[in-house]
Amino acid sequence: MAKASLMALVLKTVCISFLISFALAAEKLNVVGKVYCDTCRVEFETKLSEPISGATVKLECKKEKDDVMTFSREAVTNATGGYSIPVEGDHYEEICWVRADKSPRADCNQRMEAWERSQVELSGKDGLAEPTRTANNLGFKKKEALPGCPQVLKEMGFPNGKVEPVP
């Protein structure tokens, strides 16, 4: 009887330890993404877009109810324009955004309205099993479009070689 009680206690301890470690693991997330230079000034990526090395991105979370900042962390992009931001804790009741903060390129540092920031879900309670959250690519616009842009845009299906505004 004592052996059975001891075995039950050990099994219970192992199960509780497993559940605790599982819960803690779910609270360690990683946000990844990419920052690029929009060389055609169209606010989306083309085959002429270039990764920006050394760009600063910022992840910020705010509570939905009172707009109070709860989490903030910066990262710098690598040679391929990629970044990785580790996140601890659960941000279930918060709105979190990654935004392109600064570009080191003097020729490509104009902010893009459409892709200046990307919302990310940072909770283990959102139904996503993987700990990696991928943000939409972010970018900055080049001051002057490259000469090859009209041809690239024609290849993409824009007949005039430029993006026409929607009326």
Secondary structure, DSSP 8 states (H G I E B T S, - for coil): -HHHHHHHHHHHHHHHHHHHHHHHHHTEEEEEEEEEEETTSSSS--TT-EE-TT-EEEEEEEETTT--EEEEEEEE--TTSEEEEEEES--TTEEEEEEEEE-S-TTS-EE-STTSEEEE---TTSS--SSEEE---EEEE-SS--TTHHHHHHHTT-TTSS-----
